Amino acid sequence: MKTCTTCNKIVTDSKTEFKCPECGKTTIIRCDHCKMTTKTYTCKECGFVGP
């Protein structure tokens, strides 16, 4: 199961998924709520913090 990188909730269809823009190693998964409210996320590999 995939979980939101920001809030750790299980996500299904309503999500955004992309590689870390800094290192490209970690897949960042964001639920619609966290994306729409521009909550930050942190890459577990390099520590990059994004909006």
mmCIF file as Biopython writes it, N, C-alpha, C and O atoms, coordinates in Angstrom:
data_model
#
loop_
_atom_site.group_PDB
_atom_site.id
_atom_site.type_symbol
_atom_site.label_atom_id
_atom_site.label_alt_id
_atom_site.label_comp_id
_atom_site.label_asym_id
_atom_site.label_entity_id
_atom_site.label_seq_id
_atom_site.pdbx_PDB_ins_code
_atom_site.Cartn_x
_atom_site.Cartn_y
_atom_site.Cartn_z
_atom_site.occupancy
_atom_site.B_iso_or_equiv
_atom_site.auth_seq_id
_atom_site.auth_asym_id
_atom_site.pdbx_PDB_model_num
ATOM 1   N N  . MET A ? 1  ? 0.836  -1.183 0.000  1.0 0.0 1  A 1 
ATOM 2   C CA . MET A ? 1  ? 0.000  0.000  0.000  1.0 0.0 1  A 1 
ATOM 3   C C  . MET A ? 1  ? 0.879  1.244  0.000  1.0 0.0 1  A 1 
ATOM 4   O O  . MET A ? 1  ? 1.956  1.264  0.596  1.0 0.0 1  A 1 
ATOM 5   N N  . LYS A ? 2  ? 0.406  2.264  -0.668 1.0 0.0 2  A 1 
ATOM 6   C CA . LYS A ? 2  ? 1.152  3.515  -0.732 1.0 0.0 2  A 1 
ATOM 7   C C  . LYS A ? 2  ? 0.602  4.483  0.309  1.0 0.0 2  A 1 
ATOM 8   O O  . LYS A ? 2  ? -0.606 4.550  0.537  1.0 0.0 2  A 1 
ATOM 9   N N  . THR A ? 3  ? 1.506  5.232  0.936  1.0 0.0 3  A 1 
ATOM 10  C CA . THR A ? 3  ? 1.095  6.216  1.925  1.0 0.0 3  A 1 
ATOM 11  C C  . THR A ? 3  ? 1.631  7.590  1.556  1.0 0.0 3  A 1 
ATOM 12  O O  . THR A ? 3  ? 2.674  7.717  0.916  1.0 0.0 3  A 1 
ATOM 13  N N  . CYS A ? 4  ? 0.904  8.602  1.967  1.0 0.0 4  A 1 
ATOM 14  C CA . CYS A ? 4  ? 1.303  9.981  1.722  1.0 0.0 4  A 1 
ATOM 15  C C  . CYS A ? 4  ? 2.593  10.261 2.489  1.0 0.0 4  A 1 
ATOM 16  O O  . CYS A ? 4  ? 2.692  9.951  3.676  1.0 0.0 4  A 1 
ATOM 17  N N  . THR A ? 5  ? 3.569  10.841 1.821  1.0 0.0 5  A 1 
ATOM 18  C CA . THR A ? 5  ? 4.851  11.162 2.441  1.0 0.0 5  A 1 
ATOM 19  C C  . THR A ? 5  ? 4.677  12.185 3.555  1.0 0.0 5  A 1 
ATOM 20  O O  . THR A ? 5  ? 5.441  12.177 4.520  1.0 0.0 5  A 1 
ATOM 21  N N  . THR A ? 6  ? 3.695  13.060 3.442  1.0 0.0 6  A 1 
ATOM 22  C CA . THR A ? 6  ? 3.490  14.119 4.429  1.0 0.0 6  A 1 
ATOM 23  C C  . THR A ? 6  ? 2.694  13.650 5.637  1.0 0.0 6  A 1 
ATOM 24  O O  . THR A ? 6  ? 3.151  13.804 6.770  1.0 0.0 6  A 1 
ATOM 25  N N  . CYS A ? 7  ? 1.508  13.079 5.419  1.0 0.0 7  A 1 
ATOM 26  C CA . CYS A ? 7  ? 0.616  12.748 6.541  1.0 0.0 7  A 1 
ATOM 27  C C  . CYS A ? 7  ? 0.572  11.261 6.876  1.0 0.0 7  A 1 
ATOM 28  O O  . CYS A ? 7  ? -0.038 10.870 7.872  1.0 0.0 7  A 1 
ATOM 29  N N  . ASN A ? 8  ? 1.207  10.432 6.061  1.0 0.0 8  A 1 
ATOM 30  C CA . ASN A ? 8  ? 1.281  8.982  6.270  1.0 0.0 8  A 1 
ATOM 31  C C  . ASN A ? 8  ? -0.053 8.248  6.157  1.0 0.0 8  A 1 
ATOM 32  O O  . ASN A ? 8  ? -0.158 7.098  6.582  1.0 0.0 8  A 1 
ATOM 33  N N  . LYS A ? 9  ? -1.060 8.888  5.596  1.0 0.0 9  A 1 
ATOM 34  C CA . LYS A ? 9  ? -2.334 8.205  5.378  1.0 0.0 9  A 1 
ATOM 35  C C  . LYS A ? 9  ? -2.222 7.342  4.128  1.0 0.0 9  A 1 
ATOM 36  O O  . LYS A ? 9  ? -1.489 7.671  3.195  1.0 0.0 9  A 1 
ATOM 37  N N  . ILE A ? 10 ? -2.949 6.247  4.120  1.0 0.0 10 A 1 
ATOM 38  C CA . ILE A ? 10 ? -2.980 5.371  2.954  1.0 0.0 10 A 1 
ATOM 39  C C  . ILE A ? 10 ? -3.703 6.099  1.829  1.0 0.0 10 A 1 
ATOM 40  O O  . ILE A ? 10 ? -4.789 6.644  2.029  1.0 0.0 10 A 1 
ATOM 41  N N  . VAL A ? 11 ? -3.095 6.105  0.642  1.0 0.0 11 A 1 
ATOM 42  C CA . VAL A ? 11 ? -3.697 6.775  -0.507 1.0 0.0 11 A 1 
ATOM 43  C C  . VAL A ? 11 ? -4.059 5.746  -1.571 1.0 0.0 11 A 1 
ATOM 44  O O  . VAL A ? 11 ? -3.431 4.694  -1.686 1.0 0.0 11 A 1 
ATOM 45  N N  . THR A ? 12 ? -5.084 6.077  -2.338 1.0 0.0 12 A 1 
ATOM 46  C CA . THR A ? 12 ? -5.512 5.190  -3.421 1.0 0.0 12 A 1 
ATOM 47  C C  . THR A ? 12 ? -5.384 5.944  -4.739 1.0 0.0 12 A 1 
ATOM 48  O O  . THR A ? 12 ? -4.273 6.157  -5.225 1.0 0.0 12 A 1 
ATOM 49  N N  . ASP A ? 13 ? -6.497 6.345  -5.314 1.0 0.0 13 A 1 
ATOM 50  C CA . ASP A ? 13 ? -6.473 6.990  -6.625 1.0 0.0 13 A 1 
ATOM 51  C C  . ASP A ? 13 ? -6.098 8.471  -6.575 1.0 0.0 13 A 1 
ATOM 52  O O  . ASP A ? 13 ? -5.427 8.970  -7.478 1.0 0.0 13 A 1 
ATOM 53  N N  . SER A ? 14 ? -6.520 9.167  -5.540 1.0 0.0 14 A 1 
ATOM 54  C CA . SER A ? 14 ? -6.310 10.615 -5.462 1.0 0.0 14 A 1 
ATOM 55  C C  . SER A ? 14 ? -4.944 10.927 -4.869 1.0 0.0 14 A 1 
ATOM 56  O O  . SER A ? 14 ? -4.812 11.189 -3.673 1.0 0.0 14 A 1 
ATOM 57  N N  . LYS A ? 15 ? -3.930 10.894 -5.729 1.0 0.0 15 A 1 
ATOM 58  C CA . LYS A ? 15 ? -2.578 11.129 -5.242 1.0 0.0 15 A 1 
ATOM 59  C C  . LYS A ? 15 ? -1.706 11.700 -6.350 1.0 0.0 15 A 1 
ATOM 60  O O  . LYS A ? 15 ? -2.035 11.617 -7.534 1.0 0.0 15 A 1 
ATOM 61  N N  . THR A ? 16 ? -0.590 12.281 -5.935 1.0 0.0 16 A 1 
ATOM 62  C CA . THR A ? 16 ? 0.445  12.724 -6.854 1.0 0.0 16 A 1 
ATOM 63  C C  . THR A ? 16 ? 1.691  11.947 -6.485 1.0 0.0 16 A 1 
ATOM 64  O O  . THR A ? 16 ? 2.017  11.817 -5.305 1.0 0.0 16 A 1 
ATOM 65  N N  . GLU A ? 17 ? 2.382  11.435 -7.473 1.0 0.0 17 A 1 
ATOM 66  C CA . GLU A ? 17 ? 3.566  10.608 -7.232 1.0 0.0 17 A 1 
ATOM 67  C C  . GLU A ? 17 ? 4.692  11.080 -8.146 1.0 0.0 17 A 1 
ATOM 68  O O  . GLU A ? 17 ? 4.510  11.187 -9.358 1.0 0.0 17 A 1 
ATOM 69  N N  . PHE A ? 18 ? 5.863  11.364 -7.557 1.0 0.0 18 A 1 
ATOM 70  C CA . PHE A ? 18 ? 6.999  11.850 -8.338 1.0 0.0 18 A 1 
ATOM 71  C C  . PHE A ? 18 ? 8.298  11.565 -7.591 1.0 0.0 18 A 1 
ATOM 72  O O  . PHE A ? 18 ? 8.292  11.321 -6.385 1.0 0.0 18 A 1 
ATOM 73  N N  . LYS A ? 19 ? 9.397  11.597 -8.312 1.0 0.0 19 A 1 
ATOM 74  C CA . LYS A ? 19 ? 10.718 11.408 -7.705 1.0 0.0 19 A 1 
ATOM 75  C C  . LYS A ? 19 ? 11.142 12.709 -7.028 1.0 0.0 19 A 1 
ATOM 76  O O  . LYS A ? 19 ? 10.732 13.794 -7.438 1.0 0.0 19 A 1 
ATOM 77  N N  . CYS A ? 20 ? 11.960 12.591 -5.998 1.0 0.0 20 A 1 
ATOM 78  C CA . CYS A ? 20 ? 12.481 13.771 -5.305 1.0 0.0 20 A 1 
ATOM 79  C C  . CYS A ? 20 ? 13.173 14.679 -6.321 1.0 0.0 20 A 1 
ATOM 80  O O  . CYS A ? 20 ? 14.017 14.213 -7.086 1.0 0.0 20 A 1 
ATOM 81  N N  . PRO A ? 21 ? 12.826 15.977 -6.339 1.0 0.0 21 A 1 
ATOM 82  C CA . PRO A ? 21 ? 13.446 16.879 -7.308 1.0 0.0 21 A 1 
ATOM 83  C C  . PRO A ? 21 ? 14.929 17.139 -7.033 1.0 0.0 21 A 1 
ATOM 84  O O  . PRO A ? 21 ? 15.639 17.621 -7.916 1.0 0.0 21 A 1 
ATOM 85  N N  . GLU A ? 22 ? 15.399 16.833 -5.847 1.0 0.0 22 A 1 
ATOM 86  C CA . GLU A ? 22 ? 16.798 17.071 -5.492 1.0 0.0 22 A 1 
ATOM 87  C C  . GLU A ? 22 ? 17.687 15.877 -5.845 1.0 0.0 22 A 1 
ATOM 88  O O  . GLU A ? 22 ? 18.673 16.031 -6.566 1.0 0.0 22 A 1 
ATOM 89  N N  . CYS A ? 23 ? 17.341 14.684 -5.339 1.0 0.0 23 A 1 
ATOM 90  C CA . CYS A ? 23 ? 18.214 13.516 -5.539 1.0 0.0 23 A 1 
ATOM 91  C C  . CYS A ? 23 ? 17.679 12.527 -6.571 1.0 0.0 23 A 1 
ATOM 92  O O  . CYS A ? 23 ? 18.453 11.774 -7.162 1.0 0.0 23 A 1 
ATOM 93  N N  . GLY A ? 24 ? 16.371 12.519 -6.795 1.0 0.0 24 A 1 
ATOM 94  C CA . GLY A ? 24 ? 15.776 11.610 -7.765 1.0 0.0 24 A 1 
ATOM 95  C C  . GLY A ? 24 ? 15.724 10.159 -7.323 1.0 0.0 24 A 1 
ATOM 96  O O  . GLY A ? 24 ? 15.372 9.286  -8.117 1.0 0.0 24 A 1 
ATOM 97  N N  . LYS A ? 25 ? 16.065 9.885  -6.079 1.0 0.0 25 A 1 
ATOM 98  C CA . LYS A ? 25 ? 16.105 8.502  -5.595 1.0 0.0 25 A 1 
ATOM 99  C C  . LYS A ? 25 ? 14.803 8.059  -4.938 1.0 0.0 25 A 1 
ATOM 100 O O  . LYS A ? 25 ? 14.368 6.924  -5.131 1.0 0.0 25 A 1 
ATOM 101 N N  . THR A ? 26 ? 14.186 8.932  -4.175 1.0 0.0 26 A 1 
ATOM 102 C CA . THR A ? 26 ? 12.998 8.586  -3.414 1.0 0.0 26 A 1 
ATOM 103 C C  . THR A ? 26 ? 11.741 8.984  -4.175 1.0 0.0 26 A 1 
ATOM 104 O O  . THR A ? 26 ? 11.702 10.036 -4.813 1.0 0.0 26 A 1 
ATOM 105 N N  . THR A ? 27 ? 10.720 8.144  -4.108 1.0 0.0 27 A 1 
ATOM 106 C CA . THR A ? 27 ? 9.431  8.489  -4.686 1.0 0.0 27 A 1 
ATOM 107 C C  . THR A ? 27 ? 8.616  9.213  -3.624 1.0 0.0 27 A 1 
ATOM 108 O O  . THR A ? 27 ? 8.380  8.682  -2.538 1.0 0.0 27 A 1 
ATOM 109 N N  . ILE A ? 28 ? 8.190  10.424 -3.945 1.0 0.0 28 A 1 
ATOM 110 C CA . ILE A ? 28 ? 7.357  11.223 -3.052 1.0 0.0 28 A 1 
ATOM 111 C C  . ILE A ? 28 ? 5.909  10.972 -3.447 1.0 0.0 28 A 1 
ATOM 112 O O  . ILE A ? 28 ? 5.550  11.074 -4.620 1.0 0.0 28 A 1 
ATOM 113 N N  . ILE A ? 29 ? 5.086  10.647 -2.471 1.0 0.0 29 A 1 
ATOM 114 C CA . ILE A ? 29 ? 3.663  10.413 -2.708 1.0 0.0 29 A 1 
ATOM 115 C C  . ILE A ? 29 ? 2.898  11.406 -1.850 1.0 0.0 29 A 1 
ATOM 116 O O  . ILE A ? 29 ? 3.140  11.517 -0.648 1.0 0.0 29 A 1 
ATOM 117 N N  . ARG A ? 30 ? 1.972  12.126 -2.473 1.0 0.0 30 A 1 
ATOM 118 C CA . ARG A ? 30 ? 1.194  13.121 -1.748 1.0 0.0 30 A 1 
ATOM 119 C C  . ARG A ? 30 ? -0.289 12.903 -1.997 1.0 0.0 30 A 1 
ATOM 120 O O  . ARG A ? 30 ? -0.717 12.732 -3.139 1.0 0.0 30 A 1 
ATOM 121 N N  . CYS A ? 31 ? -1.074 12.910 -0.920 1.0 0.0 31 A 1 
ATOM 122 C CA . CYS A ? 31 ? -2.524 12.816 -1.076 1.0 0.0 31 A 1 
ATOM 123 C C  . CYS A ? 31 ? -3.043 14.168 -1.559 1.0 0.0 31 A 1 
ATOM 124 O O  . CYS A ? 31 ? -2.354 15.181 -1.441 1.0 0.0 31 A 1 
ATOM 125 N N  . ASP A ? 32 ? -4.243 14.181 -2.094 1.0 0.0 32 A 1 
ATOM 126 C CA . ASP A ? 32 ? -4.822 15.421 -2.611 1.0 0.0 32 A 1 
ATOM 127 C C  . ASP A ? 32 ? -4.918 16.501 -1.536 1.0 0.0 32 A 1 
ATOM 128 O O  . ASP A ? 32 ? -4.682 17.677 -1.812 1.0 0.0 32 A 1 
ATOM 129 N N  . HIS A ? 33 ? -5.264 16.103 -0.313 1.0 0.0 33 A 1 
ATOM 130 C CA . HIS A ? 33 ? -5.410 17.089 0.769  1.0 0.0 33 A 1 
ATOM 131 C C  . HIS A ? 33 ? -4.088 17.799 1.050  1.0 0.0 33 A 1 
ATOM 132 O O  . HIS A ? 33 ? -4.056 19.026 1.133  1.0 0.0 33 A 1 
ATOM 133 N N  . CYS A ? 34 ? -3.009 17.054 1.195  1.0 0.0 34 A 1 
ATOM 134 C CA . CYS A ? 34 ? -1.708 17.660 1.482  1.0 0.0 34 A 1 
ATOM 135 C C  . CYS A ? 34 ? -1.215 18.499 0.305  1.0 0.0 34 A 1 
ATOM 136 O O  . CYS A ? 34 ? -0.588 19.540 0.501  1.0 0.0 34 A 1 
ATOM 137 N N  . LYS A ? 35 ? -1.492 18.054 -0.892 1.0 0.0 35 A 1 
ATOM 138 C CA . LYS A ? 35 ? -1.091 18.819 -2.076 1.0 0.0 35 A 1 
ATOM 139 C C  . LYS A ? 35 ? -1.871 20.127 -2.155 1.0 0.0 35 A 1 
ATOM 140 O O  . LYS A ? 35 ? -1.284 21.183 -2.391 1.0 0.0 35 A 1 
ATOM 141 N N  . MET A ? 36 ? -3.175 20.069 -1.964 1.0 0.0 36 A 1 
ATOM 142 C CA . MET A ? 36 ? -4.011 21.263 -2.079 1.0 0.0 36 A 1 
ATOM 143 C C  . MET A ? 36 ? -3.750 22.267 -0.958 1.0 0.0 36 A 1 
ATOM 144 O O  . MET A ? 36 ? -3.913 23.470 -1.163 1.0 0.0 36 A 1 
ATOM 145 N N  . THR A ? 37 ? -3.352 21.801 0.211  1.0 0.0 37 A 1 
ATOM 146 C CA . THR A ? 37 ? -3.078 22.706 1.332  1.0 0.0 37 A 1 
ATOM 147 C C  . THR A ? 37 ? -1.598 23.061 1.416  1.0 0.0 37 A 1 
ATOM 148 O O  . THR A ? 37 ? -1.161 23.686 2.383  1.0 0.0 37 A 1 
ATOM 149 N N  . THR A ? 38 ? -0.831 22.668 0.414  1.0 0.0 38 A 1 
ATOM 150 C CA . THR A ? 38 ? 0.613  22.935 0.280  1.0 0.0 38 A 1 
ATOM 151 C C  . THR A ? 38 ? 1.411  22.609 1.541  1.0 0.0 38 A 1 
ATOM 152 O O  . THR A ? 38 ? 2.274  23.379 1.961  1.0 0.0 38 A 1 
ATOM 153 N N  . LYS A ? 39 ? 1.110  21.466 2.130  1.0 0.0 39 A 1 
ATOM 154 C CA . LYS A ? 39 ? 1.895  21.004 3.276  1.0 0.0 39 A 1 
ATOM 155 C C  . LYS A ? 39 ? 3.251  20.525 2.773  1.0 0.0 39 A 1 
ATOM 156 O O  . LYS A ? 39 ? 3.356  19.984 1.673  1.0 0.0 39 A 1 
ATOM 157 N N  . THR A ? 40 ? 4.272  20.724 3.573  1.0 0.0 40 A 1 
ATOM 158 C CA . THR A ? 40 ? 5.622  20.354 3.152  1.0 0.0 40 A 1 
ATOM 159 C C  . THR A ? 40 ? 5.839  18.849 3.247  1.0 0.0 40 A 1 
ATOM 160 O O  . THR A ? 40 ? 5.152  18.147 3.989  1.0 0.0 40 A 1 
ATOM 161 N N  . TYR A ? 41 ? 6.801  18.378 2.485  1.0 0.0 41 A 1 
ATOM 162 C CA . TYR A ? 41 ? 7.232  16.985 2.543  1.0 0.0 41 A 1 
ATOM 163 C C  . TYR A ? 41 ? 8.747  16.978 2.664  1.0 0.0 41 A 1 
ATOM 164 O O  . TYR A ? 41 ? 9.412  17.946 2.295  1.0 0.0 41 A 1 
ATOM 165 N N  . THR A ? 42 ? 9.289  15.884 3.181  1.0 0.0 42 A 1 
ATOM 166 C CA . THR A ? 42 ? 10.735 15.751 3.328  1.0 0.0 42 A 1 
ATOM 167 C C  . THR A ? 42 ? 11.180 14.448 2.692  1.0 0.0 42 A 1 
ATOM 168 O O  . THR A ? 42 ? 10.606 13.393 2.960  1.0 0.0 42 A 1 
ATOM 169 N N  . CYS A ? 43 ? 12.204 14.518 1.849  1.0 0.0 43 A 1 
ATOM 170 C CA . CYS A ? 43 ? 12.769 13.321 1.231  1.0 0.0 43 A 1 
ATOM 171 C C  . CYS A ? 43 ? 13.541 12.548 2.291  1.0 0.0 43 A 1 
ATOM 172 O O  . CYS A ? 43 ? 14.391 13.114 2.978  1.0 0.0 43 A 1 
ATOM 173 N N  . LYS A ? 44 ? 13.252 11.274 2.425  1.0 0.0 44 A 1 
ATOM 174 C CA . LYS A ? 44 ? 13.927 10.435 3.417  1.0 0.0 44 A 1 
ATOM 175 C C  . LYS A ? 44 ? 15.369 10.140 3.037  1.0 0.0 44 A 1 
ATOM 176 O O  . LYS A ? 44 ? 16.175 9.785  3.898  1.0 0.0 44 A 1 
ATOM 177 N N  . GLU A ? 45 ? 15.703 10.280 1.772  1.0 0.0 45 A 1 
ATOM 178 C CA . GLU A ? 45 ? 17.055 9.977  1.292  1.0 0.0 45 A 1 
ATOM 179 C C  . GLU A ? 45 ? 18.010 11.155 1.489  1.0 0.0 45 A 1 
ATOM 180 O O  . GLU A ? 45 ? 19.094 10.985 2.047  1.0 0.0 45 A 1 
ATOM 181 N N  . CYS A ? 46 ? 17.615 12.348 1.034  1.0 0.0 46 A 1 
ATOM 182 C CA . CYS A ? 46 ? 18.542 13.491 1.054  1.0 0.0 46 A 1 
ATOM 183 C C  . CYS A ? 46 ? 18.128 14.621 1.988  1.0 0.0 46 A 1 
ATOM 184 O O  . CYS A ? 46 ? 18.907 15.545 2.222  1.0 0.0 46 A 1 
ATOM 185 N N  . GLY A ? 47 ? 16.903 14.558 2.529  1.0 0.0 47 A 1 
ATOM 186 C CA . GLY A ? 47 ? 16.444 15.591 3.449  1.0 0.0 47 A 1 
ATOM 187 C C  . GLY A ? 47 ? 15.838 16.818 2.787  1.0 0.0 47 A 1 
ATOM 188 O O  . GLY A ? 47 ? 15.495 17.783 3.470  1.0 0.0 47 A 1 
ATOM 189 N N  . PHE A ? 48 ? 15.703 16.793 1.462  1.0 0.0 48 A 1 
ATOM 190 C CA . PHE A ? 48 ? 15.095 17.919 0.747  1.0 0.0 48 A 1 
ATOM 191 C C  . PHE A ? 48 ? 13.685 18.168 1.269  1.0 0.0 48 A 1 
ATOM 192 O O  . PHE A ? 48 ? 12.918 17.225 1.464  1.0 0.0 48 A 1 
ATOM 193 N N  . VAL A ? 49 ? 13.340 19.437 1.496  1.0 0.0 49 A 1 
ATOM 194 C CA . VAL A ? 49 ? 12.001 19.808 1.945  1.0 0.0 49 A 1 
ATOM 195 C C  . VAL A ? 49 ? 11.330 20.587 0.828  1.0 0.0 49 A 1 
ATOM 196 O O  . VAL A ? 49 ? 11.865 21.579 0.333  1.0 0.0 49 A 1 
ATOM 197 N N  . GLY A ? 50 ? 10.161 20.125 0.441  1.0 0.0 50 A 1 
ATOM 198 C CA . GLY A ? 50 ? 9.439  20.774 -0.645 1.0 0.0 50 A 1 
ATOM 199 C C  . GLY A ? 50 ? 8.050  21.202 -0.232 1.0 0.0 50 A 1 
ATOM 200 O O  . GLY A ? 50 ? 7.514  20.732 0.772  1.0 0.0 50 A 1 
ATOM 201 N N  . PRO A ? 51 ? 7.475  22.089 -1.005 1.0 0.0 51 A 1 
ATOM 202 C CA . PRO A ? 51 ? 6.119  22.579 -0.712 1.0 0.0 51 A 1 
ATOM 203 C C  . PRO A ? 51 ? 5.045  21.594 -1.139 1.0 0.0 51 A 1 
ATOM 204 O O  . PRO A ? 51 ? 3.857  21.860 -0.961 1.0 0.0 51 A 1 
#
